[in-house]
């Protein structure tokens, strides 16, 4: 590929936010008793924007960096500099490739150029003729971490967070040398952890100390004087006074390493299968390159990376992933559709929680930790109250033990959470949420008792997962103060919050709910008061179809594994056991009452509940999953079994139907909100794009509704 091709590629992106490469000459500090090693060229990567706008790598950025590095290579050849360093603006080295730019590369040729451009620039960094250093001062993701890997040496700040090669979860591969360099630097097992296990485990990243411990970086320094310490360290390396030790580095030619390499790839493939059912191409491609490049030169691996990247950039799964990550999680989540003007929000200085069970206790802990306001819990007797407050204190102690909070923070959080058996303690609360038994009359009674105690402006919220917020508020004098505030379990982990607007809910109440969600660091989606709202309605329709197929006579292993091509986090029967069969059945009954036969209530499931059976599957003597004979004896089955393909298509069509109806009913503003809910509330994979791009891709949307949910090109390749 020629320089002219690179320029043509850059010209396709006139609106790119360019990360500039600013060069500063620095006289290196002199090691003790010695002269300075000489002049050091420090490149600072900076897009000129504040820390809310991360630095990224687009074509124009790479072309500029390449020209700067070419100039430094010429200076090195003339003996003008003894080393080159790369660092970033505050909080970032580089946050990776500009995915919005990559998504717009609609020709395979252009994707190949982008991959080759990165390799061309990075190979210049690796071949300057003098040592190169990466000073990792902040986030280094994807291509940002690969800049560091292509450098001769690396330092990292203890304050640096988010070091990762997340491409496997984004629908790509680490395409600028990372998949070649990393296993040689830190060993194949650790490389699989960084490139496969972490991305597919909620996109986990490394801290600076973790990266140093693995051997990704050669030295670790504190943030306060990170650059000064890094420059002094570089001076020591260049002068020969310091020789970094790399205890995790391996030689692929060593027979022992070859065996480890193969074992790491095999383990990685098993992990991918368990996490995604191989429904997305990218993770497997990462492992294909890793497996092949053990016996390759770096140039051969680079060529394979480029071709693989060019192919993956044109897949629907990649486009759906970018839609999910950028358009939904990064953008739409920050601008919730239908949210009122935030200026209408009222201050919240005290929160009440009705109930002291597990969910209520989780809510109390979250409110106290994130909002730092007093939280008071109530329940019907002191023993329950004490148990709830005790749970909060125990969880705070766990956080302290893991050093995730300080002793002072632990003491303050504990002091904020108190309990009482009287609802009179809510008299001065601004926001009270109920988390009691999921039964409408119980919740109505709670709200009636609250309204007799709280101030006129106090907001009353419900954490119901399926009941009507409107019905709950029907007998109140001030129905406008009631809002649904539906969290997902576990509360501390799941990022979604469904905010439910009933017909009478006023804008000030709604605005306050959205501001609270923001303070809690949750992503809020506005939903209409409709049975089970979004996530549970979709999940129960899915589970209902699979359960119905099982009841009709489909073997359990066929029915439960039929959706594996979707790559969901768990099978339907496993999900049912995790949620709890009585809870799942209760929500299914609510949906059946509202929508009829679309949501079938399983008699077999009720028999399991009546007999105290917690789940369908049990672990057999050989470790395999099986249904105990005692469980089978409780159930009866039809004589119309389905194949896995039939169950999958049936479920696809059911989901397309249900989502089409939800959009017609105005449950949410747009398909994007459905997708955001399923990603953040149910853990559905990024490569599905949530759910609607998947249903478009497999044809279910058009089979059932006569049209796609999203236009071509939005979460798929352009038409």
N, C-alpha and C positions, 0 to 999 in steps of 0.2 A: 504494500500500500504506500502511495506517495504522499509527500507533504501537501500536494494539491488536493488529494482526497480528504485529508484531515481538515483542510481549510473549508472545503465544500460542506463537510459535515458540520463544522462550527457555524457556517453561514445559515444552516437550517434553524438555528436557535438565536435569532436576534434579540429576544427578550430574556435570555438567560441571566439570572443573578450571578454575576461572575465572582468567584473567589479569587482574589488577586494574590500574586506572589511578590511580596515586598522583601527586598534583600538589604541586609545591613552588614557591613564589615565590622568585626569585633576582634580586638587584640586579645588572644586567649590569656587567661591568668597564668602566671609562671608557677610551675611546681616548685616546692621548697628547694632552694639552693640552685635553681636552674633558670635559664632565660625562658621567656615565653616561647611556646612552640611555633607561634606565628599568627598570621591573620586567618580568621575563621569567618566564612560567609553564612549568615543566619537568614533563612527564608521564613517569613511569617505569613501564613495563609489566613486571609481576612477578607470578608465580603463587605466590610464597611458598615454593617448593621449591628444592632445590639444582640444580646445573647438569646433573645427570643427567635432570632432568624439564624439557624445553624448554617455553617459553611458546608457547601456541597460541591461535588465534582461533575460539572457538565462539560460538553465539548470545548467551549471557549475557555473555560478554566484550565482544562488539560493542555490546550494549545499554548496558552500563556505560560504555564508551569514548564512545559517542554522547552520553550524558547529560553526561559531563565536558566534552566539546568544546562542547556547547550552552552550558554555564555559562561557559566561557572566551570564547565568541563574545559573550555578553552583557557580560562584563567588558571585552572589547576595545572594544565599542561605547560603554562608559562611560569609556573612556580609562584604565582601571586597569592595563592591560598593553600592552607594545609588541611582543610576540612570543610564540610558543608553540613549545616544542621537545618532541620525542618521542625517548626512548631506552629501553634495556632493562636487565634484570638482567645480571650478568656472563655473558659469552659469547653472549648473544642480544639481538637487537632483538626479533624474533618469528620462530618457526620455521614460520609459515604457518597455514592453516586446520586445525582439529581434524578430521582425516580420519575418525576413528571417529564423530564427530558427523555429518559429512556423509554417511557411508555409511548411517546410520540414517534418513535422510530418505527414507522409502519412498513418499512422494507427490510428484508433480511440483510441485504447488502449494507444498509446503514448501521444496523446492529453490529455487524461484523466489524465495520470501521470503528465504531465506538469501543469495542473490545480491543481491537488492535491499537487504537490510539493510546489507551491506558497502558498497554504493555510497552509501547514505544517510549512513552514518557518515563515510566517506572524503570525501564532498563537503562535509561540515561542516568537516573539517580543511582542505580546500582553500579554503574560503570564510570564514575566521575574521574577516576584516577587518584582520588584522595578518599580517606574514610568519610562516610556519611553517617549522620546521626539523626534519629528522630527523638524529639523531646515531647513526649505524650503528656500534654498539660491538661487534657480534658477528654471528652468523648471522641472515640476513634472507632467508627463503624464501617464495615465493608471495605470499600476502596480507601477509606481513611486509615484503617488499621493496616491495609496492604502497603500504603506508603511507608509506614513504620517498618513493616517486615522486609521491604526491599532495601531499607537502609542497612548499613553495616552494623550499627549499634543502636540501642534504644534505652532511653530512660523513661520513667513514668512517675507521675505525681500520686501521692497517697490520696489526694482529693479527686483524682480522675475517676469518673464513673462511665459506664456504658462502653466498654471495650468488647467488640464482638465481630464475628463474621456471620451475619444473620441471613445470608442470601438464600439458604435452603428454605426458610419460611417465607421469603419474598418471591419465590418462584424462579430463582436464578442460582448460579454457582459463584463462589469467590473467583472472579475471572481475571484478576490482575496479579496473579502469582501466589496468593495466599494458600491455595490448596496444594501447591508444590513446596513452599518454604516452611509452612507451619509444622507439618509432621516431622520434618528433618530437624527443626529447632526444638520442639517440645515433646517429640515422640508421637507415634501414630494414635495411641489410645487417647492422649490429651487432645490431639487434633480433632478426632472424632467427637470428643466432648464439646469442643468449641464450635465446630462447623455443623454438627448434627444434633447432638443431645440438647445443647443450650437453646438453639433456635426453635426446636420443636417442643420445648418445655416453656411455653409462654414467653418465648423470645428472651430468655435469660441472658444477662450480660456479665462481664467480669468487672470487678473494681480494679483500681491500680495495684493494690497489694496482691490480689488474686492473680493478676497477669504476671507480676514479678515472681510469685511463687511457682507458677507453671513454667517460667522461663521465657515468656513472651518478651519481657524487658530484662535488661542487664543490670539496671540499678533503679532504686526507689528513693525518692526524695519528698520532703514535705512541701506543701503548696506555697508557703510564705516566701521562700527563696528558691523555688524550683528551678527557674532558669539559671540563676547564678550557680547553683550546685551542679546543674547539668553541664554548664560550660566548663566549670572546674574539673568535672569528671572527664569530659571530652579531652581537655588539655592533658590530663594524666594518661589517657589511653593513647593519644597521639604521640606523647613524649616517651611512651613505653613504660611508664611507672605503674600503670594499671593494666592488668590482663583479665578481662571478664571471664568468669567460669560459666560454662553451659552444661550443667550436669544432666539435663534431660535431652540434650541433642543426640541424634542417632545417625548412623551411616546405613543407608538402605541396602548397600552391597553386603553388609554383614549378614550371614545366614540366620543368626538369632533375631536380628531386626526384621528380616523377611518374614519369619514366622509370626512375630508380633504384628507386623503390618497386615498380614492376611487375617489374623484373628480380630484385629481392630475393625477391619472392613466388614467381616462377618457379623460382629457384634453391632456395628452401625446399621447393617441391613435389617437385622432383627428388630432394632429399636424403631427404625422407620416403619416397618410393617406393623408393629404394635401401635404406633402413634397415628399413622395415616392410612393404614391398609394399602400402601403404595398407590393411593388415589391421586397423588400429585407427582409430576415427573422430576421436579428439581432435586429433592433429597437423594434420590437414587443416582442422579447424574453426578452429584458431588462425590458420592462413593465410587462411581465408575472412574472418574478422573483420578481420585486418590489411589484406587487399586492399580490403575494403569501407570501412573507416573512414578511408581517405585523404581521402575527400570528405564525411565525416560530421562533425557536431558531436560534442562529447564526450558529450552527453546521448543522442544517437542511438546512438553506439557502446556506451554503458552499457546501453541497452535490449537491443541485440543480444547483448552479453555475457551478460546475465541470462537471456535466453531460451535461449541456447546451453548455458549451464551447467545450467539446469533439465533440458534434454533429456539431456545427457551423464550427469548424476547418476543417471539411471534406466537406463543401459545396463548390460548384463552385463559389458562390457569394463571399465567403471569399477569395478564391484564386484569383478571378478577382480583388478584392479590393486591395490585397497586390501587385499584378502586377501593378495596377494603381498607388498606393501610393509609393511603393518602386522602382519598375523597371522604371516607367515613371517619375512621379513628382519629386522623390528624386534623380534619377540617370540619366536617359536619358535627362532630361531637362537641366542638367548641362554639358552635352557633346553632343551638337546638331549634328546630322548626317549630314555630308557634309560641315560643316563649315570650311572655310580656316584657315590656321595658323594665330592665333591672332597677331603675330608679324608684319603681313602685314598691320594692321589697322593704319589709319592716325589719328592724333589728331584733335579733334573738339572743337574749342574755341568760335564759334558763330553759331547760328542756325537761319534759316529763316523759316517762316510758311506763305504760300500763302493762303489767306483766313482768315476771322475773324468771321466765323460762330461758331456754338456750338462745332462741332468736332475740328475745328482749334484752338479754344480757350482752349479746354481741352488739346490738344497737347502742346500748348505754356506753360500752367501751369505745365504739367508734365515735360517738358524739363527743365524749370527753377528750379523747386523744386528738381529734382533728379540730374541733371547734373551741376546745378549752373553756367551756362554760359549765356551770353546775348542771348535773343530771340527777334526777331523782326517780327511783323505780318504786312501783307499788305492786302488791299482790294480796291475795285473800288472807294470808296468815304470815306471821313473822318468820317461820321456818323457810318458806319460799323466798321471802325478801332477803333473808340472810344468805341463802344459797346463791341468789342472783348477784348480790354485791360481792360475795366471796368468789364467784366465778371471775368477775371483772378484776379483782385484786390478784387472783392467781395468774390470769393472763398477762397482767402488767408485770408480775414477777418473772414470767417466762421471757418477756421482751427484755427485761433488765438482765436476766441471766445470759441472753444471747448478745448482750451489749448493743441492742438496737435502740435503747433509750438510756439516758443518764439516770443516776439515782434521784436527782432533783425532779426530773420529768416524771419518774415513777411515783414519787411522793405526791406531786401535784395532781397527777391523774387519779390516783386513789382517793385523794381528798375531795375531788369533784363529784364522785359517784356516791350517793347515799340512797337509803331505802326507807319505806314507810308502809304501814298497812292502811293508811288513810289517804284518800284522794284530795284532802284539804291541802296537802303540800303542793298541789298544782295551782294554787290560787294566784301566784305571781309568775307562773310560767308563760312563756311566749309561744311555745310550740309543744304539743303533747301528742305522742304517737302511741297507738294501741298495737300490741303484739300478743293478743290472747287467742284462745281457741277459734279455729276457722269455722264459726257458726254464726249466721246472720243475727239471730236474736240476742246472742251473747254480746256481739259487737254493738248492736243498737243500745243495749242496756248500759254498756260502758260509756258510750257517747252521751247518753242522757244524764248519767251521773257526773260526767265531766262538765257538761254545759251548766250544771247547777253550781259549779265551783269556780271555774276559770273566769278570767277577765273577758270583757266583750271582744277584745282584739286577739285573743289567743287562738292560734290555728290548731285545729284538730285533724290529725293525720291517721291513716290506717295503713298497716303493712299487709293487707289482704293480698293473697295471690290469685284470687278468682272471683270473689264476691262483689256484688254491686255496691259501689261507693254511694251512688244515689239512694239506694234503698237504706243504707246505713244511716244516712243523714235525713231521711224522710220526715221523722218526727221532731226534728230539732227546730228551735226558734230561729237559729242563724245557720242555715244550710250553706251559706256562701263561704263559711270558714273551713269547710271540710275538703280535704284533698287526699288522694291516694299517693302513698310514698312506698312503693314496692321494691324492697331489697331482694337480693339473691344470696343464697347460702353457699359457702361461708361468706358472711358479710364483709369481713376484712379483705377478702381476696377478690370477689366478683365486682367488676367495675360498673356494672349497669344499675341504674335506678329508673324504674318506670314511674313517671309522675302522671297521676291519673286526674284528669279534669272532669268533674261531674257537671251537669248542666248549670248548677247554681254557683259553682266555685268562682270567686271573683279574682280579678287580675292581680290584686295586691297579694292575696294568698298564694297564687300560682307563682308570682315573681319571687316571693320569699322562699318557696319550695325550691326553685331553681338556684337561688343564691346559696341555700343550705347545701344543695347537692354539690355545688362548686367548692364550698368550704370543706366538704367531706371528701373531696377529690374523686367524686363519682361522675360518670357520664350520664346525664339525664336525657331521657326521651319523653316527649309529651305524648300521652296516649288517651284515647277516648274511654269513657267508662263503659266498657264492653266486657262480657264474661272472659276471664282469664287474661285479658289484655293482649299482649303480643307473644312473649316467649312461651308461656305455658300453654296457650292455645295452639301454637304450632307444634310444640313437643307432644302434647296430648293427642293431636290428630295423627301425628306420626306413630306414636306408641299404640294408638287405637287400631290403626291399620295392620300393624305387625301382630298385635295380640289377636285380632280377628282372624287373620290368616292361620295363626297357631290353633285357635279354637276350631277352625274349620277342618283341621286335620293335617296341616303342614307340620313336618317334623320341627321340633324346637330349634335344633342347630341350623336348619335351613331358614326358618323365619327370623331368628335372632341375628344371623349373619348376612341376611340378604342385602342390607344397606352398606356393607363394607365398601363397595365402590365409591360411596360418598366420602369416605375417610372421616367419619364423625368421631368425636372423642371417646364414645363408648357405645355399646350395643343397646337397643331398646330395653331388653330385659335387665341388663346391668343398671341402666339408668333408673328403671322402676324400683329396683331393690335399693338403690342409693337414696332416691327421693323418699322411699317408704311406700309400700303397697297401699296402705290405707289412705295416705295423702293423695297418691296418684288416682286412686279410685274415687275419692271425694271430689277432686277437681273434674274428673271425667263425668261424674254424675251431674255436676253443675253445668257442664257444657252440653251434656245430653238434654238436660231440662231446657236449656236455652236454644239449642240448634237441632235437636232431634237425632235422627239416625246417622248423621255424619259422625257423631261421637258415640260409638257403641259401648255399652257397659258390659264388661265380661263377667259372666256367671262363674267361670273358672277362677278368675282373679278373686272374686268375692269368697269363693270356697277356701282359697289359700288364706285370705285375711281372717275368716271365721275360725280357722284352725291354727292361727298363730304362725303360719309359714312366712318367713321374712323375704324370701326370694325364690325364683325358680331354680337357679343353678346352685349346686353344691360342689365342693372339691372332692373328687374321688380318691381312692387309695393311691393311684398312680399320679396324682396331681392334676388330672384332667377334669374338665367341667362336665358334670352329669346331673340329670334330674333324679333325685332319690325315688325309689319305687313308692315310698309312702306318700310323696307329693303327687306322683302320677295317679295314684289310686283315688285321690280326692277329686280328680277332674274327669270330664267326659268330652269327647271330640267328635266333630263331624267327619264326613267321608269325602271332602272336596279339597284335597291338598293342592298347594300351589308350588311352582318351582321358585327358586331364588330370584330369577329374572322377573317372574310375574309379581312377586311381592315387591320388588324394587320399583317396577313401573307403576304398580298400584299406589305405592306410597308417594312417588313423584307426582302423580296426577292428583292425589288427595291434597298434597301440600300446595300445588298450583291452584287448585280450586279454593282452598281455605284462604290463601293469601290474596287471591283475586277478590274474594268476598270481603276480607278485612279492609282492603283498599276502597272498595265500593262503599262500605259502611263508614269510612273515614276514621278508622281506629287510629291510624297515624297519617301523617301528611303525604308520605311518598314511599315507594319501595325501598329507598335508601334507609329509611328509619327501621323497616323490618330487618334489613340486613345488619344494621348496626346493633339492633337488639340481640340478634342471634349470635353475633360474634362476641359481644361483651357480656351477654346474660346467659348464654348456653355454651360458650367456648367453641363455637363452630369454626372450622378452619378458615384462615385467610384465603386459601386457594379456591374455596367455594365462592368467595366474595360475599359470604353471609349465607344466602339461600337463593335469592331471585336470579343471580347470574347463572347459578347451576341449573335451575329449572329452565331458564332460557336455553342453556347449552345442550341439555338433553332433549329438548323439544316439548317438555311437559306444558310449558306456558301456552304454546300455540295449540297443542292437542286439546287442552281444556278450555282456555279462554279466547283462543283465536288470535292472540297477539303476544309479543314478548313483554316482559315487565320493564326492561331497560332497552334503550336503543343500541344497535350495534356500534361498537367502538367505545362505549362507556365503561363496560367491564368485560369486554371481549375484543377480538380483532375487528377493525372497521369492516363494514360490508364490502 
